[in-house]
Amino acid sequence: MRRRSALLSSGLSAALLLSLAACAPGGSAPAEGDCAPAGAASDAISVEGAFGEVPTIEFDGPLTPDVTQRTIIEQGEGDAAANGDTVVIEYTVLNGETGAELATTGFTGENAERFPIDTASAQLVGFSLLLDCATPGTRLAGVIPPAEGFGDQGVPELSLTGSESLVFVIDVVSIVPPALERAEGEAQEAPAGFPTVELDDTGAPTITLPDSEPFTEFDLAVLILGDGPVVEDGQTVTVHYTGMNWNTGEIFDSSWERGMTADFPTSGVIQGFRDALVGQTVGSQVIAIIPPDLGYGPSGGTPDGSIGPDDVIVFVVDILAAS
C-alpha cells in the first residue's frame, strides 16, 4: 500500500482528529513514562522524504501490534520530550489495515499541531507514547492498536473500525517551553488617561476606568516588561487575560476568573488583540484599548450582547508563553 499524503485530503482537519481523541474510548494506560518500542509492525513501514517534507508511506497491511510501536526514521537532537510536555508536530495518519489516509497537517508549517503528552491517559494514549522520549527534529513512524487508540468502537467519521490500527508518520518540530504562571519583569507606568490596573496576590487584575470618554483609536501600554522572546505573528500564545467593556464598565471575559490560562494562535483572534500581542515579549503584561473596528464592531458585537457594535473594549493580558 503506497500513499502520498495530500493536505486534508480526507476532508477532515487534523484538529478534528485530535478533538475526537478527547472523547474517544480508550484502553488501559501503560505505566507512566514508558516509551514506545520499535517492533515488527513499525519497522514494516517504509517512509520516503526528509524531515519537514511530505512523506511517502508504504506498508503491507494489516498491521496488528498488541501495543504501540515506534521506529525512528530520522533522529533529532536536543532534550527529549517527556510526559507533561507539549510538543509541536506535523503528521499524517493512515488506516493500518486499508492504508487509507485519515488526516494530515500537510507538513507546510501552517497547520502544525500542539499536543500535550499524557502517558497516563486512557484516551488515545498511544499517541502520547509515540511522542514521549522524542527529540525535536525527529521523524518517526508508529502503529497504535485500537486498545491504545480509539477503542473498540473505532471512529465512524474517519471510516475506522474498532479492529483497525492507526499508522502515523510524525515530525517532532519543537517542545513548547513551560508557560510562566504570571507576568514577570520590570513594572512600567501607563500613559495618562489609561485605565488603572491593580493586581492581587495571584496577579489577577482589577481594572478601573477613568472618568472620561472611551478612546476612539487603538492604544497600547506595557505595564510589566518581560525579558522573554518576542511574540511573532502566527505563533500560538499562552495568556491570562481580562476583558472589560469601556462603554458599560462590565467584565465580559476573564481567564483569571476561570482559573485557567488560554492558548490560541495570534491569527485566530480579533485584530486588536493580535496587535496587542505581536512584538511584545513573553513575561510582559499589556493593556490594550481596542476600538470597534479592530474588535467586535465588524461582526455587529457579540452574540450575547455583552459587547455592542460601537463599544470600545479594554484587555489586560499576561503573555506567558509563545511557540
N, C-alpha and C positions, 0 to 999 in steps of 0.2 A: 504494500500500500504506500503510495508516494503522494504526499500532499504539500503543495506550496501555499503558505498562508497568505491571505489577502485581507486587507483591513476590514474588519467587521463583516466578513463575507457571509457569516451565518445570519446576519440581520439582528444579532444580539450584541449589545455592548459588553465590554469587559466589566464595566461597573455593575451591570445586571448580573453577570455570573457571580461576582463576589457578594452581591447583596443576597442572592439566593442561598449562599452558604450560611448566612446568618440565621436562616430559618429551616435549613435542611436537616433531616435526621442524620445522626452520625453513630458510629460505633464507639466502643470503649476506648479511651485515650491511652496511648502508651505512656510510659514513665516520663515525667518532665525532664527535658534536657537530652533525650535520646535523639541522635542524628540518623537520618535515613541512610541505610547502607546501599551499596551497589548490589545488583543481583542480575540474574539471567534475564528478567523482563526489561529492566532499564538498560542493560548492556545491549539488548537486541534492537534498540532504537538508533537508527543512523541519522545524524544531523549534519547537513552541509550549510556552510555560511559561518562567518566570523561573528563574534560578539557585536551586537548593535545592528546586525544585518537581518533581514527577513530570513528565517530558517527554512530549509527544505528538509522535510521529515519523512523518513521511510522506516516501516516496520511490518512484520508479518503478524497479523492478529489471529486470534485474540491473545492479548497479554493479560494473564490472570495471576498476579502475585498475591500471596496471602497478606503481606504487609507492604507499606510504601517503600519503594526502591528509588535510588537516585544515582545517576552516573554523571561525573563531571566531564563536560565536553571541552571547556576552556577554563583554566584556573585563574582566578583573580588574585589580587594582592590586598594587604592591609588586614585590619582586625576583622574577625569573623562575626557575623550576626549571631545573636543569642536570643534565647527566649525573653520576650518582653520588648525587644527592639521592633521598630517599624522600618520596613525596607521599601525602597522604590524599585519597581520591577517592570520589565516588559515580558510578555509571554504569548504563546499560542497553546491552546488546549484542544486535543482531539479525543474522539471516542476510541477507547483502547481495543474495541472489537472490530468496528467497521472502518476506522480511520477517518471518519467524517470530522471536519473541523467544527468546533463548537463556538469558539470565540478567539479573538486575538486583539492585542493592543496595537499591532501594526509595526512596532519597532521603529517608529519615527521620532520618538521623544515627546510627541504631542499628547499621547494618551497613556503615558506611563502611570501605573497604579501604585498607591501606597498600601501596604498590607502589614498589620500588626501580627507578629509571631506569637502564637499561643499554643505551645506543645501540650498543654494540659486540657485543651478544649476537646469536647466530644463532637464538635461540628466542623467538618472538613479539616480534621486535624492533620491529614496527610499533606495538605498544602503548607502548613507550618513546618512539618518535618522536612519537606524539601528545602525550605529556606533556612532553617536552623543550621548554623555552622558554616554557611556560605559567605564568601568574601566578595566585596564589590569588584566588578569586572568578571565575575564567574558566569559562564553559560553552562546550564545543566539540563539533563533530560531525566524525567521522573515518571513513575507509574504509581497511581493511587488506586487501591482496590475499593470497592463500594463501602466496606466496613469503615474505612478511614476517609471516605469521601462524602457522597450524598446519601448513603444508606440504601436499604432495600427498596425504597420507593423510587430511587433514581430521580431524574428531573424531566418530566414530560415536555416542558417548554424547550429543553435542549435535545429532545429525542434520545435521552439517555435512560436506559432501563436500570433496574436495581441490581443487575448481574454484570454490568459493563464497567470496566475500569476507566480511569482518566489518564491520558498521556499528556504531559506538559513538557514544553521546552521553555526555559526561563532564563532571562538575563537579569542578574542582580546588579542594578545600576548604582545604588548607594544605600547607606544606612542613615536614617534620619537622626540627627543629633537630638538628645533628650531636650525637651522643652523646659524653659525656666518656669518656676512657679509664679513669679510676678516680675514686673519691670524692675531692672537693676541698673543703676548708673547715677549720673550727676543730675540733681534737680535743676530745672530751668524755670525762669519766670515767664508766664504768658504775657502777651501784649495787653495794654489797657483796653477795656471793653469786652474782653473774652469772659465767658462763664468761668467761675472759680470752681476748683476741684479739691476736695479734701478726701484723704484716704483713711480707711480704718486699719486695724491691725493686720487684716488679711490682704490689704492692697485694694479692696473694693472701693470705688469712688462714690462720693456724693457730689452731685453737680448742682451748683446754684447759679441761676440765670441773672444777668444784670438787669437793672431797671431801665431797659432801652429796647428799641425795636430790633427784631432779628436782623442779622447781617443779610445782605442781598447777594453777596458773592461768596464763592468758596474761600475759606481761610483755614489755616492750619498752624498749630503751635506745638512744639515739643515740650512736654512737662518733665520728662525724665530722659536723659540722653544715654542710651545703652552703647556698649562698645562691641557688640556682636557684628556679624556680617550684614551687609546691605541687602535689603529685600529687593529682588529683581522681578520685573513684570513676568507673569506666567508661573511664578513659584507658588507652592502651597504653603500657607502660613498657619501657625497655631497662635491663637489670640484669646485674651479675655477682653470683653467689651461691655459697655453700657450705652444704649441709645436713648436720647431724650428728644421729644418734640418741642422745639423752642416756642412754637405758637401756643401750645397748650400747657407746657411745663410738665407733661407726663412722661414717665419712662415707658417706652414701648417694647424694649427687649434688653435683656441683660444676661450674659453668660455667667456673671458672678452670682446672680440670684439663682440660677440653675445649679450652681456648684460644679460646672463642667466647662472646660475650655472648648473652643470651636476650631475646626480645621476646614479650610477651603482654599481653592486657588484664587489668586488675585483677579483672574479673568472671569470668575463666577460671581462677582458681587457688583453692586451699583457703582457707577463711575466715581462718585465722590469718596466712597470707602476705599476703592482701589487707589485713588490719588493720595489718600492719607497714609497708605502703607508703602507703596513703591518708592524706593530711595531712602527710606528710613532704616535704622539699624536695629537688629534684634536686641532686645533688652530695653528698648525705648517705650515710653508712654507718650501718646499724642492725643490732642483734642482737635477734632475736625468739625468745622461748620459747613454744612452741605446744603446748598440751595435746591429748590425743587427740580431744576433742570438737570442736576447731577445726582439726584436722589430718586424719589418715587413719583415725581411730577409727571414724567413721560408715560407712566402706567396708570395715571389717574389716582395716585395714592395707594394705600394698602387695602386689601380686601376686607380687613376687619374694621376699617375706618379709623384706626389709631393715628394714621398719617394722611392728611388730606393732600390733594394735588398741588396746593400752593404753600404747603408747610415747609419750614426750614428745620432741619434736624441736626442734632449735636451728638457726636460719638466721642467717648473716651476709650482708648484702645491700648492695652498692653501687648506688645509684639514679643511673643515668647519663643518662636522658632520659625525657620523658613527653610524650605528644601525644594 
